[in-house]
Amino acid sequence: MGIRSWRKVFLLLLWGACLGLDLRGGLVRAGSFEEGVDFLQGGHYRWALEKFVEAVNRSPRDPQRWWYLAESYRMLGDASAAAGAYRHVLQLSGSSPQAAAARQALEAMGEPSVAMVSVPIQRRGSAIIVPARINGEPVGAFLLDTGATFSSVSSSVAQRLGVRSGSGGTVRLLTASGSIQAPLAILDEVDVGGAVASNVPAVVYDLPGMPPHIVGLLGMSFLERFRVNLDITSGTLILETGR
């Protein structure tokens, strides 16, 4: 094959690569996130937005996907939607450089970086109960306990969600029956009414004497991620994140 023929083949393969084609074996299927990045870098913001919406729906706990979704909204001039997506980055990535960039973006837009969530509570005597989702799944209600160092989740919920009991070692608990060693796990995500915390340490422990719908405690390993205000009069738990 001559030099000119090799040059034609090279240009054809290069063109195919730019279109996401494998000329030797059909279509190369890039993921929606990767496609969105390409569209955003190319200035095709509406197409990028569609891809990032799809990517976030597939991995809602990934702050990087929320960041690019926010950028797409911003480039399209939708400040409200962009601010909401940037605040999701703050919720999911804590004090990371990505969270700092999201906070700066909000400040540049004149938007508050604080995200506030109001969660309706139920009271059973002195106990305060709130619903929660673990790793994206609705699992039941939790007792709010600001005196507990760790949150907890029942063994049945941990088993159903595939939480690795003991993956974080064990911790000593003082119970009505005495001191016990309980396995500690890391929950990928705890979501209370839209207030989300990632990588939450939790004890796998069955609370004694609880009805079936009470599946755990919300302790400080979750609550310390937020500024907490409990309004008994209105029956709401207010959780704020960001600065």
ROFIKE-451608 format. One record per residue: y, z, x of N, C-alpha, C in turn. Coordinates in Angstrom, 3 decimals, always signed. Example, Ala and Ser with C-alpha at 12.3 -4.5 7.8 and 13.67 -1.06 7.14 Angstrom:
// residues 2
-5.690  +7.800  +13.190  -4.500  +7.800  +12.300  -3.300  +7.800  +13.200
-2.250  +7.080  +12.850  -1.060  +7.140  +13.670  +0.030  +7.870  +12.900
//
This chain:
// residues 243
-1.183  +0.000  +0.855  +0.000  +0.000  +0.000  +1.228  +0.000  +0.888
+2.212  -0.889  +0.599  +3.388  -0.988  +1.409  +4.371  +0.128  +1.143
+5.418  +0.168  +1.985  +6.424  +1.219  +1.862  +7.109  +1.154  +0.508
+7.411  -0.073  +0.030  +8.092  -0.214  -1.261  +7.219  +0.302  -2.395
+5.911  +0.000  -2.338  +5.003  +0.481  -3.384  +4.906  +2.001  -3.370
+4.820  +2.616  -2.164  +4.785  +4.077  -2.078  +6.065  +4.685  -2.651
+7.195  +4.014  -2.401  +8.464  +4.524  -2.914  +8.477  +4.497  -4.434
+7.912  +3.454  -5.042  +7.855  +3.378  -6.505  +6.982  +4.490  -7.078
+5.840  +4.730  -6.411  +4.949  +5.794  -6.880  +5.641  +7.146  -6.785
+6.335  +7.378  -5.665  +7.027  +8.654  -5.481  +8.092  +8.862  -6.560
+8.888  +7.823  -6.834  +9.930  +7.943  -7.845  +9.337  +8.157  -9.232
+8.209  +7.515  -9.506  +7.558  +7.679  -10.801  +7.046  +9.108  -10.970
+6.438  +9.668  -9.920  +5.962  +11.049  -9.985  +7.120  +12.022  -10.113
+8.233  +11.744  -9.395  +9.398  +12.603  -9.488  +9.977  +12.587  -10.886
+10.060  +11.405  -11.498  +10.559  +11.280  -12.869  +9.658  +12.023  -13.835
+8.353  +11.900  -13.623  +7.408  +12.604  -14.483  +7.535  +14.099  -14.359
+7.760  +14.585  -13.122  +7.916  +16.026  -12.924  +9.154  +16.540  -13.633
+10.229  +15.771  -13.624  +11.454  +16.182  -14.294  +11.275  +16.269  -15.796
+10.398  +15.455  -16.339  +10.141  +15.472  -17.776  +9.024  +16.426  -18.160
+8.462  +17.129  -17.170  +7.357  +18.040  -17.468  +6.050  +17.308  -17.673
+5.889  +16.149  -17.044  +4.678  +15.362  -17.206  +3.855  +15.381  -15.934
+2.549  +15.420  -16.093  +1.632  +15.237  -14.974  +0.998  +13.873  -15.180
+1.422  +12.854  -14.382  +0.955  +11.496  -14.598  -0.496  +11.319  -14.235
-1.088  +12.364  -13.642  -2.506  +12.272  -13.315  -3.352  +12.911  -14.395
-2.712  +13.746  -15.281  -3.568  +14.460  -16.222  -2.900  +14.867  -17.504
-1.791  +14.234  -17.913  -1.203  +14.529  -19.198  -0.025  +15.480  -19.076
+0.259  +16.168  -20.163  +1.448  +16.996  -20.274  +1.242  +18.343  -19.604
+2.209  +18.748  -18.776  +2.231  +20.088  -18.208  +2.997  +20.984  -19.183
+2.382  +22.013  -19.683  +2.999  +22.838  -20.715  +3.711  +24.024  -20.074
+5.022  +23.872  -19.908  +5.813  +24.998  -19.429  +5.992  +25.982  -20.574
+6.156  +27.273  -20.244  +6.373  +28.271  -21.265  +7.758  +28.140  -21.864
+7.944  +28.756  -23.046  +9.228  +28.649  -23.731  +10.347  +29.281  -22.893
+10.046  +30.366  -22.167  +11.072  +30.991  -21.342  +11.529  +30.051  -20.229
+10.572  +29.457  -19.524  +10.909  +28.539  -18.432  +11.678  +27.322  -18.959
+11.274  +26.826  -20.106  +11.988  +25.690  -20.700  +13.415  +26.093  -21.059
+13.559  +27.320  -21.588  +14.891  +27.800  -21.930  +15.802  +27.893  -20.722
+15.263  +28.384  -19.599  +16.061  +28.464  -18.370  +16.528  +27.077  -17.944
+15.628  +26.111  -18.012  +16.000  +24.738  -17.642  +17.108  +24.204  -18.554
+16.973  +24.440  -19.851  +17.992  +23.962  -20.792  +19.335  +24.656  -20.536
+19.288  +25.964  -20.284  +20.531  +26.702  -20.051  +21.223  +26.205  -18.797
+20.462  +26.012  -17.728  +21.049  +25.519  -16.483  +21.583  +24.104  -16.632
+20.984  +23.345  -17.553  +21.445  +21.982  -17.790  +22.575  +21.882  -18.791
+23.012  +23.031  -19.334  +24.117  +23.014  -20.284  +23.722  +22.717  -21.714
+22.415  +22.715  -21.999  +21.943  +22.448  -23.368  +21.719  +23.792  -24.067
+22.803  +24.415  -24.474  +22.748  +25.812  -24.902  +22.015  +25.999  -26.235
+22.163  +25.073  -27.150  +21.472  +25.198  -28.427  +19.965  +25.114  -28.240
+19.511  +24.188  -27.408  +18.067  +24.085  -27.134  +17.582  +25.322  -26.385
+18.415  +25.802  -25.457  +18.037  +27.009  -24.716  +17.877  +28.185  -25.662
+18.799  +28.311  -26.616  +18.739  +29.416  -27.573  +17.421  +29.410  -28.340
+17.014  +28.257  -28.815  +15.758  +28.167  -29.567  +14.574  +28.627  -28.724
+14.581  +28.244  -27.449  +13.473  +28.628  -26.574  +13.478  +30.124  -26.275
+14.669  +30.697  -26.079  +14.728  +32.124  -25.760  +14.411  +32.984  -26.977
+14.773  +32.522  -28.169  +14.361  +33.243  -29.379  +12.834  +33.295  -29.449
+12.208  +32.178  -29.170  +10.746  +32.130  -29.158  +10.175  +33.028  -28.062
+10.795  +33.012  -26.884  +10.301  +33.821  -25.763  +10.433  +35.312  -26.060
+11.538  +35.725  -26.664  +11.738  +37.132  -27.000  +10.740  +37.576  -28.062
+10.476  +36.712  -29.038  +9.497  +37.052  -30.064  +8.112  +37.274  -29.460
+7.809  +36.550  -28.403  +6.506  +36.703  -27.758  +6.441  +37.938  -26.866
+7.559  +38.278  -26.224  +7.590  +39.444  -25.319  +8.857  +40.246  -25.586
+8.891  +41.013  -26.681  +10.129  +41.701  -27.062  +10.505  +42.855  -26.153
+9.640  +43.226  -25.206  +9.969  +44.327  -24.306  +10.433  +43.847  -22.937
+10.677  +42.542  -22.802  +11.082  +41.980  -21.519  +12.604  +41.865  -21.461
+13.303  +42.711  -20.682  +14.773  +42.659  -20.657  +15.320  +41.347  -20.115
+14.553  +40.686  -19.240  +15.034  +39.418  -18.696  +15.159  +38.372  -19.794
+14.243  +38.354  -20.715  +14.311  +37.390  -21.821  +15.497  +37.692  -22.733
+15.756  +38.980  -22.963  +16.921  +39.348  -23.756  +18.212  +38.957  -23.041
+18.226  +39.086  -21.717  +19.420  +38.699  -20.958  +19.730  +37.216  -21.154
+18.733  +36.371  -20.997  +18.965  +34.936  -21.149  +19.294  +34.570  -22.595
+18.721  +35.299  -23.548  +19.091  +35.075  -24.946  +20.566  +35.404  -25.153
+21.007  +36.535  -24.564  +22.421  +36.909  -24.665  +23.321  +35.847  -24.044
+22.929  +35.339  -22.892  +23.716  +34.304  -22.225  +23.823  +33.043  -23.076
+22.750  +32.689  -23.746  +22.779  +31.501  -24.612  +23.754  +31.708  -25.763
+23.671  +32.883  -26.405  +24.611  +33.176  -27.484  +26.051  +33.157  -26.981
+26.262  +33.719  -25.793  +27.620  +33.770  -25.246  +28.169  +32.373  -25.002
+27.352  +31.509  -24.427  +27.799  +30.147  -24.143  +28.052  +29.357  -25.418
+27.398  +29.748  -26.508  +27.614  +29.082  -27.794  +28.769  +29.701  -28.579
+29.375  +30.750  -28.011  +30.531  +31.363  -28.645  +30.218  +32.386  -29.713
+28.947  +32.831  -29.799  +28.551  +33.830  -30.786  +28.603  +35.203  -30.125
+29.797  +35.807  -30.103  +29.999  +37.051  -29.361  +29.202  +38.206  -29.949
+29.123  +38.271  -31.266  +28.413  +39.379  -31.904  +26.929  +39.374  -31.554
+26.302  +38.199  -31.653  +24.877  +38.100  -31.327  +24.645  +38.340  -29.838
+25.559  +37.842  -28.993  +25.427  +38.066  -27.551  +25.509  +39.548  -27.233
+26.448  +40.259  -27.858  +26.597  +41.691  -27.603  +25.345  +42.446  -28.012
+24.762  +42.073  -29.149  +23.531  +42.729  -29.580  +22.399  +42.531  -28.588
+22.292  +41.329  -28.048  +21.227  +41.041  -27.078  +21.476  +41.771  -25.758
+22.739  +41.822  -25.314  +23.048  +42.576  -24.088  +22.683  +44.050  -24.264
+22.917  +44.608  -25.440  +22.588  +46.016  -25.678  +21.085  +46.243  -25.652
+20.326  +45.233  -26.056  +18.870  +45.339  -25.919  +18.484  +45.444  -24.450
+19.185  +44.711  -23.584  +18.928  +44.819  -22.145  +19.174  +46.253  -21.681
+20.256  +46.859  -22.154  +20.561  +48.240  -21.782  +19.466  +49.191  -22.242
+18.958  +48.971  -23.442  +17.912  +49.841  -23.970  +16.630  +49.731  -23.164
+16.303  +48.515  -22.737  +14.996  +48.268  -22.142  +14.969  +48.475  -20.636
+16.110  +48.377  -19.972  +16.067  +48.377  -18.509  +16.830  +49.519  -17.866
+17.292  +50.495  -18.662  +17.841  +51.727  -18.109  +18.988  +51.511  -17.149
+18.823  +51.993  -15.902  +19.889  +51.926  -14.904  +19.658  +50.814  -13.879
+18.907  +49.804  -14.238  +18.599  +48.709  -13.317  +19.828  +47.835  -13.080
+19.810  +46.993  -12.031  +20.912  +46.047  -11.816  +21.120  +45.126  -13.014
+20.048  +44.795  -13.716  +20.163  +43.943  -14.893  +20.959  +44.651  -15.992
+20.718  +45.958  -16.157  +21.478  +46.728  -17.143  +22.950  +46.793  -16.747
+23.217  +46.953  -15.448  +24.608  +46.986  -14.975  +25.310  +45.662  -15.268
+24.593  +44.547  -15.083  +25.173  +43.233  -15.368  +25.445  +43.079  -16.867
+24.534  +43.593  -17.696  +24.733  +43.525  -19.145  +25.946  +44.348  -19.563
+26.111  +45.521  -18.929  +27.261  +46.376  -19.241  +28.565  +45.676  -18.851
+28.562  +45.009  -17.697  +29.756  +44.282  -17.265  +30.065  +43.128  -18.204
+29.027  +42.446  -18.679  +29.229  +41.343  -19.617  +29.853  +41.844  -20.913
+29.378  +42.996  -21.387  +29.949  +43.570  -22.605  +31.409  +43.958  -22.404
+31.720  +44.542  -21.249  +33.101  +44.923  -20.965  +34.000  +43.697  -20.904
+33.505  +42.607  -20.306  +34.289  +41.380  -20.210  +34.560  +40.779  -21.585
+33.629  +41.010  -22.523  +33.790  +40.504  -23.883  +34.612  +41.446  -24.746
+34.957  +42.615  -24.209  +35.676  +43.590  -25.006  +34.803  +44.287  -26.020
+33.486  +44.321  -25.757  +32.524  +44.936  -26.663  +32.071  +46.280  -26.095
+31.886  +47.281  -26.952  +31.366  +48.558  -26.451  +29.938  +48.417  -25.970
+29.625  +49.071  -24.863  +28.264  +48.974  -24.328  +27.324  +49.975  -24.985
+27.876  +50.941  -25.705  +27.044  +51.946  -26.344  +26.358  +51.360  -27.574
+25.063  +51.528  -27.632  +24.296  +51.151  -28.821  +23.919  +52.428  -29.554
+24.254  +52.503  -30.836  +23.982  +53.701  -31.619  +23.018  +53.351  -32.748
+21.980  +54.165  -32.886  +20.977  +53.975  -33.928  +20.910  +55.231  -34.769
+20.983  +55.070  -36.085  +20.839  +56.186  -37.018  +19.471  +56.101  -37.669
+18.695  +57.148  -37.523  +17.318  +57.171  -38.017  +17.197  +58.212  -39.133
+16.781  +57.810  -40.336  +16.576  +58.804  -41.399  +15.456  +59.767  -41.019
+15.669  +61.042  -41.315  +14.653  +62.048  -41.003  +14.092  +62.638  -42.291
+12.907  +63.205  -42.174  +12.323  +63.995  -43.251  +12.189  +65.435  -42.761
+12.302  +66.371  -43.676  +12.154  +67.773  -43.299  +10.986  +68.383  -44.054
+10.166  +69.116  -43.307  +9.080  +69.893  -43.884  +9.248  +71.327  -43.393
+9.991  +72.128  -44.180  +10.358  +73.444  -43.697  +11.321  +73.296  -42.538
+10.987  +73.889  -41.417  +11.840  +73.765  -40.234  +11.498  +72.548  -39.383
+10.433  +71.848  -39.729  +9.997  +70.684  -38.946  +10.815  +69.444  -39.324
+11.130  +68.636  -38.315  +11.855  +67.377  -38.508  +10.924  +66.237  -38.126
+10.773  +65.284  -39.037  +9.782  +64.217  -38.887  +10.483  +62.869  -38.911
+10.113  +61.999  -37.969  +10.665  +60.641  -37.921  +9.528  +59.637  -37.705
+9.644  +58.430  -38.278  +8.643  +57.396  -38.016  +8.882  +56.753  -36.662
+7.827  +56.215  -36.067  +7.971  +55.564  -34.761  +6.942  +54.447  -34.618
+7.263  +53.536  -33.714  +6.334  +52.477  -33.325  +5.981  +52.676  -31.860
+4.711  +52.506  -31.552  +4.252  +52.627  -30.168  +3.731  +51.269  -29.722
+4.270  +50.773  -28.618  +3.863  +49.464  -28.085  +3.925  +48.381  -29.153
+4.969  +48.468  -29.983  +5.194  +47.454  -31.002  +4.449  +47.652  -32.296
+3.624  +48.691  -32.394  +2.798  +48.905  -33.587  +3.266  +50.135  -34.358
+3.410  +50.020  -35.695  +3.697  +51.218  -36.493  +2.479  +52.123  -36.507
+2.639  +53.373  -36.129  +1.484  +54.258  -35.974  +1.549  +55.494  -36.860
+2.728  +55.818  -37.404  +2.850  +57.005  -38.230  +4.118  +57.770  -37.902
+4.101  +59.062  -38.194  +5.283  +59.899  -38.018  +5.100  +60.853  -36.845
+6.240  +61.284  -36.274  +6.245  +62.199  -35.136  +7.130  +63.399  -35.443
+6.737  +64.532  -34.946  +7.563  +65.727  -35.013  +8.602  +65.693  -33.891
+9.832  +65.941  -34.223  +10.885  +66.023  -33.223  +10.834  +67.406  -32.580
+10.702  +67.439  -31.253  +10.572  +68.720  -30.554  +11.364  +68.660  -29.257
+12.615  +69.152  -29.307  +13.462  +69.123  -28.115  +13.016  +70.124  -27.065
+12.107  +71.030  -27.432  +11.602  +71.995  -26.464  +10.382  +71.531  -25.702
+9.842  +70.369  -26.074  +8.652  +69.834  -25.403  +9.067  +68.932  -24.242
+8.522  +69.191  -23.082  +8.838  +68.355  -21.921  +8.350  +66.928  -22.134
+7.118  +66.804  -22.643  +6.521  +65.490  -22.847  +6.402  +65.182  -24.332
+6.484  +63.905  -24.639  +6.059  +63.448  -25.956  +4.533  +63.487  -25.988
+3.974  +63.361  -27.194  +2.519  +63.333  -27.290  +2.103  +62.324  -28.339
+0.868  +61.881  -28.229  +0.288  +60.938  -29.183  -1.163  +61.331  -29.387
-1.646  +61.147  -30.600  -3.014  +61.564  -30.906  -4.036  +60.686  -30.185
-5.219  +61.235  -30.009  -6.269  +60.485  -29.311  -6.683  +59.247  -30.093
-6.655  +59.320  -31.439  -7.053  +58.153  -32.239  -6.050  +57.019  -32.091
-4.754  +57.347  -32.070  -3.730  +56.318  -31.867  -3.843  +55.738  -30.463
-4.028  +56.592  -29.469  -4.171  +56.111  -28.091  -5.356  +55.158  -27.968
-6.457  +55.501  -28.621  -7.630  +54.645  -28.558  -7.383  +53.328  -29.269
-6.734  +53.389  -30.437  -6.476  +52.150  -31.203  -5.572  +51.196  -30.443
-4.587  +51.734  -29.723  -3.637  +50.885  -29.007  -4.092  +50.535  -27.598
-5.227  +51.073  -27.182  -5.705  +50.791  -25.835  -4.919  +51.493  -24.753
-4.294  +52.631  -25.104  -3.549  +53.409  -24.112  -4.543  +54.087  -23.177
-4.331  +53.954  -21.901  -5.245  +54.509  -20.913  -5.001  +55.999  -20.754
-5.806  +56.783  -21.429  -5.680  +58.230  -21.356  -6.011  +58.714  -19.944
-5.125  +59.534  -19.397  -5.340  +60.050  -18.050  -4.829  +59.148  -16.947
-4.214  +58.014  -17.308  -3.714  +57.094  -16.279  -2.581  +57.725  -15.471
-1.920  +58.759  -16.053  -0.861  +59.452  -15.336  -1.276  +60.822  -14.847
-2.596  +61.093  -14.796  -3.077  +62.397  -14.381  -3.207  +63.336  -15.572
-3.081  +64.623  -15.337  -3.147  +65.615  -16.408  -1.976  +66.589  -16.274
-1.659  +67.237  -17.383  -0.612  +68.253  -17.379  -1.138  +69.504  -18.075
-0.561  +70.633  -17.747  -0.956  +71.914  -18.337  -0.117  +72.170  -19.579
-0.783  +72.417  -20.708  -0.109  +72.709  -21.963  -0.421  +74.135  -22.391
+0.597  +74.794  -22.928  +0.403  +76.115  -23.514  +0.299  +75.943  -25.024
-0.852  +76.252  -25.583  -1.088  +76.109  -27.010  -1.363  +77.486  -27.625
-1.498  +77.489  -28.948  -1.810  +78.734  -29.649  -3.163  +79.283  -29.215
-4.025  +78.396  -28.738  -5.368  +78.810  -28.302  -5.419  +79.132  -26.817
-4.297  +78.997  -26.133  -4.276  +79.264  -24.702  -3.849  +78.047  -23.909
-4.026  +78.114  -22.611  -3.627  +77.034  -21.716  -4.742  +75.998  -21.595
-4.358  +74.711  -21.683  -5.328  +73.631  -21.538  -4.757  +72.567  -20.603
-5.639  +71.738  -20.049  -5.245  +70.566  -19.278  -5.405  +69.345  -20.181
-4.337  +68.571  -20.348  -4.379  +67.397  -21.227  -4.049  +66.145  -20.427
-4.700  +65.023  -20.761  -4.426  +63.780  -20.030  -3.037  +63.240  -20.336
-2.409  +62.683  -19.302  -1.075  +62.098  -19.427  -1.185  +60.587  -19.309
-0.503  +59.886  -20.213  -0.505  +58.423  -20.199  +0.936  +57.922  -20.168
+1.099  +56.643  -19.894  +2.408  +56.000  -19.932  +2.413  +55.015  -21.092
+3.281  +55.252  -22.070  +3.421  +54.348  -23.204  +4.394  +53.234  -22.823
+3.977  +52.004  -23.008  +4.840  +50.876  -22.638  +6.169  +50.923  -23.372
+6.124  +51.287  -24.661  +7.349  +51.290  -25.455  +7.229  +52.277  -26.602
+8.273  +53.052  -26.804  +8.394  +53.911  -27.984  +9.667  +53.487  -28.711
+9.527  +53.148  -29.981  +10.628  +52.627  -30.788  +10.820  +53.544  -31.986
+11.954  +54.206  -32.032  +12.286  +55.086  -33.156  +13.484  +54.478  -33.876
+13.221  +53.786  -34.963  +14.288  +53.200  -35.772  +15.128  +52.173  -35.071
+14.612  +51.546  -34.022  +15.370  +50.566  -33.249  +15.890  +51.092  -31.933
+15.795  +52.393  -31.698  +16.113  +52.968  -30.387  +14.845  +52.912  -29.543
+14.889  +52.124  -28.488  +13.682  +51.792  -27.734  +13.755  +52.388  -26.330
+12.661  +53.007  -25.923  +12.521  +53.479  -24.544  +11.223  +52.923  -23.976
+11.271  +52.487  -22.736  +10.104  +51.902  -22.087  +9.503  +52.874  -21.080
+8.192  +52.718  -20.854  +7.476  +53.520  -19.846  +7.684  +55.019  -20.070
+7.296  +55.462  -21.249  +7.500  +56.850  -21.655  +6.240  +57.670  -21.351
+6.332  +58.702  -20.506  +5.182  +59.577  -20.287  +4.851  +60.349  -21.572
+3.575  +60.390  -21.909  +3.152  +61.080  -23.130  +1.782  +61.697  -22.924
+1.611  +62.875  -23.478  +0.325  +63.556  -23.439  -0.541  +63.039  -24.582
-1.779  +62.773  -24.298  -2.737  +62.410  -25.342  -3.361  +63.709  -25.844
-2.964  +64.092  -27.062  -3.344  +65.425  -27.549  -3.279  +65.423  -29.071
-4.287  +65.980  -29.712  -4.325  +66.082  -31.168  -3.680  +67.390  -31.605
-2.545  +67.274  -32.287  -1.846  +68.468  -32.753  -2.701  +69.186  -33.796
-2.950  +70.453  -33.626  -3.822  +71.159  -34.579  -3.133  +71.373  -35.927
-3.924  +71.206  -36.996  -3.441  +71.517  -38.337  -2.448  +70.542  -38.914
-2.306  +69.348  -38.327  -1.346  +68.371  -38.816  -2.001  +67.418  -39.826
-1.259  +66.973  -40.844  -1.787  +65.941  -41.746  -1.977  +64.634  -40.983
-2.820  +63.719  -41.516  -3.164  +62.504  -40.765  -1.975  +61.636  -40.368
-0.899  +61.656  -41.176  +0.215  +60.748  -40.859  +1.098  +61.284  -39.738
+0.921  +62.539  -39.327  +1.650  +63.086  -38.171  +0.794  +62.855  -36.938
+1.234  +61.935  -36.086  +0.369  +61.493  -34.983  +0.890  +61.899  -33.603
+1.947  +62.718  -33.556  +2.413  +63.119  -32.236  +3.739  +63.845  -32.270
+4.234  +64.134  -31.071  +5.531  +64.775  -30.872  +6.485  +63.808  -30.175
+7.755  +63.883  -30.538  +8.803  +63.238  -29.757  +9.462  +64.318  -28.916
+9.115  +64.349  -27.652  +9.654  +65.340  -26.738  +10.726  +64.755  -25.842
+11.061  +65.487  -24.793  +12.171  +65.094  -23.931  +11.875  +63.858  -23.098
+10.609  +63.530  -22.880  +10.319  +62.314  -22.104  +10.823  +61.066  -22.828
+11.004  +61.149  -24.148  +11.660  +60.080  -24.911  +13.135  +60.393  -25.121
+13.445  +61.597  -25.575  +14.804  +61.933  -25.995  +15.796  +61.918  -24.846
+15.345  +62.176  -23.614  +16.268  +62.223  -22.482  +16.867  +60.851  -22.166
+16.312  +59.804  -22.730  +16.870  +58.460  -22.507  +18.139  +58.229  -23.346
+18.452  +59.140  -24.260  +19.527  +58.925  -25.221  +20.444  +60.144  -25.290
+21.620  +59.927  -25.832  +22.445  +61.032  -26.296  +22.030  +61.292  -27.740
+21.655  +62.518  -28.014  +21.012  +62.851  -29.282  +21.948  +63.708  -30.123
+22.106  +63.292  -31.385  +22.879  +64.073  -32.333  +22.084  +64.167  -33.631
+21.733  +65.366  -34.013  +20.959  +65.587  -35.225  +21.903  +66.086  -36.314
+22.062  +65.253  -37.345  +22.949  +65.585  -38.460  +22.088  +66.011  -39.645
+21.894  +67.316  -39.785  +21.045  +67.826  -40.848  +21.648  +67.535  -42.221
+22.979  +67.609  -42.315  +23.638  +67.424  -43.614  +23.361  +66.045  -44.197
+23.492  +65.013  -43.358  +23.252  +63.646  -43.843  +21.800  +63.226  -43.699
+20.987  +64.054  -43.032  +19.576  +63.721  -42.870  +19.332  +62.566  -41.926
+20.060  +62.529  -40.801  +19.902  +61.437  -39.842  +19.806  +61.966  -38.413
+19.047  +61.262  -37.624  +18.969  +61.459  -36.179  +19.728  +60.305  -35.541
+20.755  +60.613  -34.753  +21.579  +59.577  -34.140  +21.261  +59.521  -32.656
+20.827  +58.348  -32.204  +20.467  +58.126  -30.807  +21.403  +57.083  -30.215
+22.057  +57.429  -29.115  +22.973  +56.508  -28.441  +22.458  +56.206  -27.040
+22.631  +54.952  -26.634  +22.263  +54.554  -25.286  +23.358  +53.686  -24.714
+23.448  +53.640  -23.387  +24.499  +52.873  -22.727  +25.718  +53.743  -22.481
+26.693  +53.145  -21.767  +27.939  +53.858  -21.478  +29.095  +52.895  -21.637
//
